[in-house]
Amino acid sequence: MRRMSSSTDSQSAQNARYAQDTQDVQDSRLSCTLGSLTLKNPLIAASGTYAFGEAYRSVLDPGIWGAITLKSVTPEPRPGNPGQRIRECHGGLLNSIGLANPGLDEFEKDIIPLLGDLDTVVIASLAGSVSSDYTKLAARLNQYAVINAYELNLSCPNVREGGLAFGADPTKIEALVGQVRHATSKPLLVKLTPNVTSIADTVRAAEAGGADAIVMCNTFLGMDIDLNTGRPVFENTYAGFSGPPVFPLALRCVHQTAAATKLPVIGMGGVSTLEDVQKMILAGASAVGLGTLNFTRPDAPVELCAGLDQWVANKGAANIQDLRSN
Ligand SMILES: Cc1cc2nc3c(=O)[nH]c(=O)nc-3n(C[C@H](O)[C@H](O)[C@H](O)COP(=O)(O)O)c2cc1C
């Protein structure tokens, strides 16, 4: 499959090419669909761990991925949080990046032109402090055919406003997703937090607002303390925990998500082995995100795709989606 495109291509040329690509992709036993999106395989690079797609090109052709999700972008540039931002901890990673990103103007000028020749589905991750930030981002980025879908980050634990302030409240989730739904016809993936009492309530709210798929989940709230100072390591006190130790927690969240909705689910959180990917699919995920793994094993998708293909063949299934539990 080739998805050669540039930001100056006409929408109809892009659509024709995408239709052909989609036909090619549907022939693969690893292909999967997320609403109107067709991916060549179910592996998705998770937002914030794959920069804007360009950084890893020298390591691995981004075309191996079913899709890549770009670093979350906000309307204005954000320097990110002060102090320490990353700490390895208990076999995983604590981060308090604070949505550092160049902002919408620079994203349009410097990043979008780099996306045209990525041979994969490109998902832009949108973030903000108020709901109008999300609608503004969606409306401005609608013109770029190189962006195939939006992921609404309603779940960042590392910013004081927005993020969890929206993502923990079903009423706000439904309203915000509904507003963005009216602002775009691109597929809308809604990324939710695991840091709530009822996963089902937030999932149903995103669905009611018009989401096309649910992304479960962002990082788990954690913390660390510096024994020399007796104070929290991170200036925001709490930080997002990711990587292998969170896998059983994320698997539970994905299972609860799949039980609460008929929408496709993108499962992520701690996935680091073929078995983890298989378990996410068996729990109900249509696609699986890899995040922290990109920092240690950026070439992992190659081996994982081969393993998944073998798994489908061994099971005698026509397509990997036939192995999903629901
Ligand atoms: C350093 C770092 C930065 C992240 N930045 C973002 C981000 O900008 N937007 C977002 O939606 N998720 C972000 N995440 C969360 C990941 O996309 C993913 O949901 C989470 O890390 C769980 O998956 P994992 O355990 O495979 O890493 C970030 C995670 C890490 C480790």
PDBQT file of the ligand as one rigid body, heavy atoms in Angstrom, charges set to zero:
ROOT
HETATM    1  C1  LIG A 401       6.553  10.714  27.244  1.00  0.00    +0.000 C 
HETATM    2  C2  LIG A 401       5.101  10.545  26.952  1.00  0.00    +0.000 A 
HETATM    3  C3  LIG A 401       4.397  11.575  26.333  1.00  0.00    +0.000 A 
HETATM    4  C4  LIG A 401       3.039  11.414  26.038  1.00  0.00    +0.000 A 
HETATM    5  N1  LIG A 401       2.384  12.431  25.412  1.00  0.00    +0.000 NA
HETATM    6  C5  LIG A 401       1.082  12.253  25.058  1.00  0.00    +0.000 A 
HETATM    7  C6  LIG A 401       0.394  13.247  24.310  1.00  0.00    +0.000 A 
HETATM    8  O1  LIG A 401       0.936  14.278  23.923  1.00  0.00    +0.000 OA
HETATM    9  N2  LIG A 401      -0.916  13.018  24.009  1.00  0.00    +0.000 N 
HETATM   10  C7  LIG A 401      -1.571  11.884  24.384  1.00  0.00    +0.000 A 
HETATM   11  O2  LIG A 401      -2.757  11.717  24.079  1.00  0.00    +0.000 OA
HETATM   12  N3  LIG A 401      -0.932  10.897  25.075  1.00  0.00    +0.000 NA
HETATM   13  C8  LIG A 401       0.370  11.063  25.412  1.00  0.00    +0.000 A 
HETATM   14  N4  LIG A 401       1.025  10.067  26.089  1.00  0.00    +0.000 N 
HETATM   15  C9  LIG A 401       0.296   8.839  26.474  1.00  0.00    +0.000 C 
HETATM   16  C10 LIG A 401       0.529   7.708  25.463  1.00  0.00    +0.000 C 
HETATM   17  O3  LIG A 401       0.054   8.050  24.175  1.00  0.00    +0.000 OA
HETATM   18  C11 LIG A 401      -0.163   6.392  25.926  1.00  0.00    +0.000 C 
HETATM   19  O4  LIG A 401      -1.542   6.622  25.983  1.00  0.00    +0.000 OA
HETATM   20  C12 LIG A 401       0.303   5.965  27.305  1.00  0.00    +0.000 C 
HETATM   21  O5  LIG A 401       1.702   6.179  27.463  1.00  0.00    +0.000 OA
HETATM   22  C13 LIG A 401      -0.013   4.484  27.585  1.00  0.00    +0.000 C 
HETATM   23  O6  LIG A 401       0.611   3.624  26.656  1.00  0.00    +0.000 OA
HETATM   24  P1  LIG A 401       2.057   2.941  26.885  1.00  0.00    +0.000 P 
HETATM   25  O7  LIG A 401       2.060   2.304  28.248  1.00  0.00    +0.000 OA
HETATM   26  O8  LIG A 401       2.200   1.968  25.762  1.00  0.00    +0.000 OA
HETATM   27  O9  LIG A 401       3.069   4.043  26.819  1.00  0.00    +0.000 OA
HETATM   28  C14 LIG A 401       2.385  10.210  26.388  1.00  0.00    +0.000 A 
HETATM   29  C15 LIG A 401       3.100   9.176  27.007  1.00  0.00    +0.000 A 
HETATM   30  C16 LIG A 401       4.440   9.326  27.283  1.00  0.00    +0.000 A 
HETATM   31  C17 LIG A 401       5.184   8.181  27.933  1.00  0.00    +0.000 C 
ENDROOT
TORSDOF 0
